[in-house]
Amino acid sequence: MAGENGSATGAVASPAGSDRKSPGRAGRNLPAAIAVGGGLGIGLIAVMVFAPLVWIGVVAVALAVATYEVSKRLREAGVLVPRVPLILGGQAIIWFAWPWGTTGVLTATAGTVLVCMVWLLLQQGLGSAPKNYLRELAVTIMVACWLPLLASFAVLMVLDDDGAGRVLVFLIAVVCSDVGGYIAGVLFGKHPMAPAISPKKSWEGLIGSLLFCVIGCLLTVTLILDANSMIGVLLGVVLVVTGTLGDLIESQVKRDLRIKDMGTLLPGHGGIMDRLDSLLPSAFVAWLVFTVLL
């Protein structure tokens, strides 16, 4: 469940010779993508096994970088979102989840929005006429909800009694969906899912994601969480749906900004935000399924 460079729903096969400079049918530098993705995956699994609370710091750092990437791209497009309060407020949203749970997340989110409202007001000047105040405030609130608020549910997951297992199931599901979508998309992808938004995604890739993710969730929910296998089936289906939609949402934002990637930090993947696009809504959905059904 990755961004346009690493689509969970796979790549549409291109006509032979239509793009000789393309890094591959999946539209990415495959060796670099595998190396980076594999390294991140092994590192995160090690965190879950040996030091689960380190996960909070991992999420916090990733969100700080992602928020910087998104705010930088928005400012380049002329949307002057307040970068400092967004980054600091995002950290508060993540870290307040540790001692105070959902109450801490809600409090920090409300505080971040309020500070951003005042920041933009002062930035434009109390004695001057408003200039795109409403637009910039709306985008700022969207970023705060899109990034740190959704990411906070990944932190809330790890704080449960079996939190390490829940996050591990979530991460394995993401890997299964990504691998299944990539394989099916490259081998069989012929029918574009949303060609105007993300041309590489195919319906065949979506089916591959669904198959791999459901099998992966069924096994991990049963073996790691010792829960009903049907919970795993449900989790696999909803994670693929939300992950794909999250991917398409970020792709639409990038299309609107006329950019390919949010950043360049991860070779073969783009920026941190290009890896988090599908993970953010999926974290909320996974937390919800675990909270309600477990």
TADA-V135147 format. One record per residue. N is the residue number from 1. SS is DSSP state (A for helix, B for strand, O for the rest). NEAR is the number of other C-alpha atoms within 12 Angstrom. D_FIRST is the distance of its C-alpha to the first C-alpha in Angstrom with 2 decimals. Layout:
BEGIN
N,SS,NEAR,D_FIRST ; N,SS,NEAR,D_FIRST
END
This chain:
BEGIN
1,O,54,0.00 ; 2,B,52,3.72 ; 3,O,51,6.98 ; 4,A,49,9.62 ; 5,A,48,10.48 ; 6,A,52,7.43 ; 7,B,56,6.00 ; 8,O,56,4.00 ; 9,O,58,7.43 ; 10,O,49,9.50 ; 11,O,46,12.53 ; 12,O,37,15.75 ; 13,O,32,18.65 ; 14,O,26,21.05 ; 15,O,13,24.78 ; 16,O,10,26.43 ; 17,O,11,27.71 ; 18,O,11,26.25 ; 19,O,13,24.71 ; 20,O,12,26.23 ; 21,O,11,24.75 ; 22,O,18,21.13 ; 23,O,16,19.49 ; 24,O,27,18.26 ; 25,O,35,17.04 ; 26,O,42,13.40 ; 27,O,33,14.75 ; 28,O,31,14.37 ; 29,O,23,16.63 ; 30,A,23,15.48 ; 31,A,16,17.84 ; 32,A,20,17.03 ; 33,A,33,13.24 ; 34,A,24,13.91 ; 35,A,17,16.55 ; 36,A,24,14.75 ; 37,A,31,11.60 ; 38,A,19,14.16 ; 39,A,15,16.44 ; 40,A,22,14.17 ; 41,A,25,13.13 ; 42,A,19,16.84 ; 43,A,21,18.00 ; 44,A,30,16.03 ; 45,A,26,17.15 ; 46,A,20,20.62 ; 47,A,25,20.62 ; 48,A,30,19.90 ; 49,A,22,22.63 ; 50,A,15,25.28 ; 51,O,18,24.91 ; 52,O,31,22.56 ; 53,O,28,24.00 ; 54,A,24,22.96 ; 55,A,36,19.46 ; 56,A,36,21.01 ; 57,A,25,22.04 ; 58,A,27,18.71 ; 59,A,42,17.12 ; 60,A,33,20.24 ; 61,A,24,20.19 ; 62,A,35,16.58 ; 63,A,46,17.40 ; 64,A,32,20.67 ; 65,A,33,19.29 ; 66,A,40,16.59 ; 67,A,45,19.43 ; 68,A,33,21.68 ; 69,A,32,19.39 ; 70,A,42,18.95 ; 71,A,36,22.64 ; 72,A,27,23.76 ; 73,A,29,22.11 ; 74,A,28,23.56 ; 75,A,20,26.93 ; 76,A,16,26.94 ; 77,O,19,26.65 ; 78,O,16,29.55 ; 79,O,26,27.88 ; 80,O,30,29.49 ; 81,O,41,27.40 ; 82,O,38,29.02 ; 83,A,35,27.00 ; 84,A,23,29.06 ; 85,A,32,29.04 ; 86,A,47,25.33 ; 87,A,36,24.58 ; 88,A,29,27.33 ; 89,A,38,26.62 ; 90,A,47,22.96 ; 91,A,39,24.32 ; 92,A,34,26.72 ; 93,A,45,24.10 ; 94,A,45,22.21 ; 95,A,40,25.43 ; 96,A,30,27.36 ; 97,A,37,24.98 ; 98,A,30,26.45 ; 99,A,17,30.06 ; 100,A,20,29.92 ; 101,A,24,26.73 ; 102,A,27,25.83 ; 103,A,19,29.24 ; 104,A,25,28.52 ; 105,A,34,25.20 ; 106,A,28,27.03 ; 107,A,23,29.99 ; 108,A,33,28.14 ; 109,A,40,26.12 ; 110,A,23,29.42 ; 111,A,25,31.12 ; 112,A,36,28.56 ; 113,A,35,28.88 ; 114,A,21,32.66 ; 115,A,28,32.91 ; 116,A,36,30.85 ; 117,A,27,33.19 ; 118,A,20,36.21 ; 119,A,25,34.83 ; 120,A,33,34.31 ; 121,A,24,37.74 ; 122,A,17,39.46 ; 123,A,24,37.61 ; 124,A,22,39.01 ; 125,O,14,42.41 ; 126,O,13,44.38 ; 127,O,9,47.08 ; 128,O,11,45.00 ; 129,O,12,43.68 ; 130,O,17,39.96 ; 131,O,18,37.80 ; 132,O,18,34.35 ; 133,A,26,34.38 ; 134,A,19,32.76 ; 135,A,19,29.97 ; 136,A,30,29.18 ; 137,A,31,29.45 ; 138,A,21,27.09 ; 139,A,30,24.40 ; 140,A,41,25.09 ; 141,A,33,24.65 ; 142,A,25,21.40 ; 143,A,40,20.06 ; 144,A,47,21.49 ; 145,A,32,19.83 ; 146,A,35,16.43 ; 147,A,47,16.17 ; 148,A,50,18.60 ; 149,A,43,19.27 ; 150,A,39,15.76 ; 151,A,49,15.31 ; 152,A,49,18.65 ; 153,A,46,17.37 ; 154,A,51,15.58 ; 155,A,44,19.14 ; 156,A,42,20.84 ; 157,A,42,19.01 ; 158,A,39,20.46 ; 159,O,31,23.89 ; 160,O,23,24.48 ; 161,O,16,26.78 ; 162,O,24,24.09 ; 163,A,31,21.56 ; 164,A,32,20.62 ; 165,A,30,19.87 ; 166,A,43,17.77 ; 167,A,44,15.55 ; 168,A,37,15.48 ; 169,A,44,14.44 ; 170,A,51,11.59 ; 171,A,43,10.44 ; 172,A,38,11.13 ; 173,A,45,9.18 ; 174,A,49,5.89 ; 175,A,42,7.43 ; 176,A,38,8.69 ; 177,A,48,5.93 ; 178,A,50,4.73 ; 179,A,37,8.54 ; 180,A,38,9.61 ; 181,A,42,8.03 ; 182,A,47,9.40 ; 183,A,33,12.65 ; 184,A,36,13.35 ; 185,A,39,12.65 ; 186,A,35,14.88 ; 187,A,22,17.48 ; 188,A,28,17.83 ; 189,O,32,16.14 ; 190,O,26,19.11 ; 191,O,25,18.49 ; 192,B,25,16.56 ; 193,B,28,14.76 ; 194,B,25,15.53 ; 195,O,20,17.52 ; 196,O,15,19.00 ; 197,O,25,15.83 ; 198,B,36,13.36 ; 199,B,32,15.52 ; 200,B,41,13.23 ; 201,B,50,11.22 ; 202,B,38,13.21 ; 203,A,33,14.07 ; 204,A,31,14.46 ; 205,A,42,10.88 ; 206,A,46,10.05 ; 207,A,34,12.80 ; 208,A,37,11.59 ; 209,A,45,8.28 ; 210,A,42,10.79 ; 211,A,30,13.33 ; 212,A,36,11.69 ; 213,A,43,10.09 ; 214,A,36,13.48 ; 215,A,30,15.47 ; 216,A,38,13.78 ; 217,A,44,14.27 ; 218,A,32,17.71 ; 219,A,27,18.80 ; 220,A,32,17.65 ; 221,A,38,18.94 ; 222,A,23,22.12 ; 223,A,18,22.69 ; 224,O,25,21.50 ; 225,O,27,22.29 ; 226,O,20,25.03 ; 227,O,24,24.12 ; 228,O,21,24.37 ; 229,A,24,22.07 ; 230,A,22,21.68 ; 231,A,32,19.90 ; 232,A,37,17.26 ; 233,A,28,17.09 ; 234,A,28,16.86 ; 235,A,46,14.18 ; 236,A,43,11.96 ; 237,A,35,12.69 ; 238,A,34,12.31 ; 239,A,49,8.98 ; 240,A,47,7.54 ; 241,A,31,9.89 ; 242,A,33,9.41 ; 243,A,44,5.68 ; 244,A,45,6.65 ; 245,A,32,9.77 ; 246,A,38,8.75 ; 247,A,41,7.20 ; 248,A,34,10.49 ; 249,A,27,12.55 ; 250,A,40,11.99 ; 251,A,37,12.63 ; 252,A,25,15.70 ; 253,A,31,16.86 ; 254,A,29,16.74 ; 255,A,22,18.60 ; 256,A,17,21.07 ; 257,A,22,21.64 ; 258,O,17,21.90 ; 259,O,22,19.73 ; 260,O,26,17.05 ; 261,O,37,15.42 ; 262,O,37,16.15 ; 263,O,29,17.46 ; 264,O,20,18.27 ; 265,O,22,18.15 ; 266,B,31,15.57 ; 267,O,24,16.76 ; 268,O,32,14.44 ; 269,O,37,11.70 ; 270,B,32,13.94 ; 271,O,34,14.55 ; 272,A,38,13.37 ; 273,A,46,12.34 ; 274,A,44,10.13 ; 275,A,44,8.06 ; 276,A,45,8.71 ; 277,A,47,8.15 ; 278,A,45,5.57 ; 279,A,49,7.10 ; 280,A,46,10.46 ; 281,A,38,10.97 ; 282,A,41,9.31 ; 283,A,45,11.89 ; 284,A,35,14.60 ; 285,A,33,13.96 ; 286,A,46,13.85 ; 287,A,35,16.97 ; 288,A,25,18.60 ; 289,A,27,18.23 ; 290,A,33,19.54 ; 291,A,22,22.28 ; 292,A,11,23.54 ; 293,A,19,23.39 ; 294,O,25,24.11
END
